[in-house]
Amino acid sequence: MILTTKAQRLAIKRIYMRGADSTRALTYRQFRATAQPTFGCDGAIVLPWAGMWLCIERDGYTHS
């Protein structure tokens, strides 16, 4: 599991909670473990969700 900020963890939790049943097949910790680091993006992480990649900035701002 990669290091994340509290804001990033809250954003991951929001994404997990609004997920479909296929996302809920994983536990929250398993879902959080799918997050991957980025290079040159100041600590942002990416997370595969609903057929796309979501980028979560250090302050929790999430975009695709």
C-alpha positions in Angstrom: 0.0 0.0 0.0 1.3 3.5 -0.9 1.5 6.4 1.5 -1.5 8.7 1.2 -2.7 11.9 2.9 -5.8 12.0 5.0 -7.6 14.0 2.3 -6.7 11.3 -0.3 -8.0 8.5 2.0 -11.3 10.4 2.5 -11.6 10.8 -1.3 -10.9 7.1 -1.8 -13.6 6.3 0.8 -16.1 8.5 -1.0 -15.3 6.8 -4.3 -15.7 3.4 -2.7 -19.0 4.3 -1.1 -20.6 5.4 -4.4 -19.3 2.4 -6.2 -21.4 -0.3 -7.8 -21.7 -3.8 -6.5 -18.7 -4.9 -8.5 -16.6 -2.4 -6.5 -18.1 -3.5 -3.2 -16.8 -7.0 -4.0 -13.6 -5.7 -2.5 -13.2 -4.5 1.1 -12.3 -0.9 1.5 -8.7 -1.8 2.3 -8.4 -4.0 -0.8 -9.9 -1.2 -2.9 -7.5 1.3 -1.4 -4.6 -1.0 -2.2 -5.4 -0.6 -6.0 -4.2 3.0 -5.8 -0.9 3.6 -7.6 1.6 6.4 -7.3 2.3 9.0 -10.1 5.5 10.5 -11.3 6.0 14.2 -11.3 2.6 15.0 -10.0 3.4 16.3 -6.5 2.2 13.3 -4.6 -1.0 12.6 -6.5 -2.2 9.0 -6.8 -4.3 7.3 -9.4 -7.1 4.8 -8.8 -8.8 2.5 -11.4 -12.6 3.0 -11.1 -15.6 2.3 -13.4 -13.4 1.7 -16.5 -11.3 4.9 -16.1 -8.4 6.2 -14.0 -9.2 8.8 -11.3 -6.4 11.0 -10.2 -6.5 12.1 -6.5 -4.4 15.1 -5.6 -2.8 15.5 -2.2 -5.7 17.8 -1.1 -8.3 15.2 -2.1 -9.4 16.9 -5.3 -10.4 14.1 -7.7 -10.5 14.2 -11.5 -10.4 11.7 -14.4 
